[in-house]
């Protein structure tokens, strides 16, 4: 399970030693897609408006609504104006300069796996590329473009929410650095959908630039990966399924923050405080964040995924043979399930390459300690001992740990643990003169912040944890019984965690494998037995799910076992 | 080649660079003038001469006896195929490698009593045991012979065929009709699971033009006639069929009918299904034919369409009435250079839209353009080479065409002089709208010559570790560019994935235009040095390429047919019900599977 992962390189290191201005003005000659027919951003617009796809929908809409085709065409043009990016290199250079300044104040380092960059470069040359970063912060897309510019790769065009467009100047600046804006919801609007999908597809097909969007659709406020949204993924792989490009490379990117900028905001949002509207003045007011330390960022560019290779044997591309390809159709069941599997697979690979800091693991321990009602916290010795234990367990589960050298030696340096323990919470420490209501709110904020750190590593433990609870809940240690209760939990939590649809059996096998490997379980043909030292592991794992089980109010009841699958 | 006028009105030479040797093909033992383990005539082949230059031997073709200076470099740079690494073919068939025939004595006696010539000589049998797929020729070059027919019979007329089929039914032997032997679908391969005696029914002796009807412009012809002979005989009376498949030097009329063949000049004359007026076929159930020669009928499904494309599974086509046309007064080649393939396809599409396609219009991609260039024979004068240089300068420097992207369309116009010139102008005007520049008659001519010599070139390749093949499809217009790109890329990727050490040649051309689509040809070859089982790798790549064609909306075949090579895809191609229909026809016509080549179904 120990995965081979690339080494990191800190890109801020060079920025601290050489001129930002020279960097922003450097010679920039990115590798281009080999099949690229060069065109300017402005030409994309006329390509979209003249495309068969859009013309078809324009005619359809004009017939349905009783409007002239010219009117509808004009509306399409307006939609496109509102949506389209105006990528230009000068703005990218401006951002490169200012972001260098800002990043240096905010972060200690921005670490990137250079081998991933090389793979990406190769992929960009070979096929149209879709970049799929995880989404934890507004910083994500700025960081992505910044990193790609730094490594002399094509800066991407980015699907961004309309919210940003409200920001004066900044919205336009983002547009000029490659962002294109889409409405949050446009369910029934055929014309909008047609303009949007055609715009994205033309960029994919022409290989204009890598297209970037967030599979999770929105920033995860809890640091737990959100179940993927399929709309854009459907759109970008459509050109492959219809044979308009030979292949498409999907590149999952994992961006791990030691501390996200929006940390406190998220916790408050979760408690019901409304999200501040994106505005330039708001951004200006938020400049106080500049004085704080947000630690390091790790950006891991995953292995490019070939849509062609994955679709082999799963999607019959002949289904597009009998109708003109420009007539829009709802994807059939086969394609839906393929895209769904693909999306989960990609989110999982984002999760797998998330870098976890010691503090994330400590958050597990502290929250579990707090949950048993231990108001006084735990002794440092105890915490240190447990931290080392969790570290070893998580390594066995294949965690991508960033464990500073000084913390490595077993019982280790207590001071270090303490530092990691305190620093993120410091700013949240309650001040003296507060009403009890405020104090309660602050306390909740701390717990929620802590939980969001814990959530960063949930993906690592989720399958074994489901198994641990299933073992506790099952009426016997028969494998089939355990699987039945596992399957119940798995189904129940299928929207809570990233559990690939239909993969309950695989997930069960994976959990069994991990727990056998770590010595917690012994599994025979029919039975699952907990080993002597396994109790501690299982208890820890089961505790992880406690808050979720409570949330779903299933703690006390017996899981109904029905519709269970026979294990082969 | 400057003398167009040599094309006389009455003796119209179909493909002017061929010199016909009609009588030779009347021989029973075709292997005496044709290669037994390669393409075409024994005396015609590409070799590297004493000076290490490529040369085409013999006297039959315009290219014969010429030096081709660019070919060796092209072979080396395209495939990494150098003269040091040689894989020569076994020169003579070792007859002891041929399995002794399994004869059905009663059948042999029966044939003897009819007086129909027959043979069980190993060379005769081996020659009729294969078509020209790579996997058929490659083992022969190594002297390996698989299952071959046990006996060859040469019926001389329709009645001989009736007798032969009756005897075959009576004594339960398997009949495999053999026309020109140019199949590229494994159609002639003897099914290994066949336990009965296999008899190859060679139609070559049925090669007479029985009558010409000038009032109706039809000719009644025996189906064994070879394409070039048919054309020559009709030319003598001032007529032609205009049906010129690339294999016309060797393929037979009956074979065209049995595979739904397509000719280069189908834009004027039509494909084989448009050309036939009447067909006579001998089946185990009896003879099938229509009662009249009405030009079109509404009499239920056209029974001709059970015959066309039946690939020898239902019976033997013995006589065909075909449309004929007066030999055209004037013929002119032409060519157009486009800045890129996309523009070229757009131009062909527009030509098809306006329904003004010349007799032939073909678009080669860049790789094929370069290949065509490598096949340019040595120029005789400094002036010509200077002119060539000037042309190249004009196109690449003055017009800004990228030599690694440009592509060429070759054209052939036919008809009366005035109309040809008018037509030519119309087509060049359309081409100009797509950035096309007229590039002269020579380039056009050379393009068509390539068609006839490319099969010879494969033999040269095989002498130096290079194996390759072509395959075709038909596809709607909006898919043409996509299918070309994807299939070519798939071939390259599959070669890489399967351990081919050298970059493969993966190229295509659009060879026919229709109202609703086009015919696309792919050429694929690679250097197999370092591979332990090159044929298997080759088969896998071709299989993947066909899958890719189907996934991109292409057909299983435009004119090569299905044979045994592509029959695994028949069900998805024609649906369950469609396959059932074909099966029920087979079951009715040939319940004992006398025509047991197992093609198609």
Interface residues (C-beta under 8 A of the other chain):
Chain A: X35 X242 X243 X244 X246 X247 X316 X317 X318 X320 X321 X324 X325
Chain B: X478 X479 X482 X483 X485 X486 X489 X490 X550 X551 X552 X553 X572
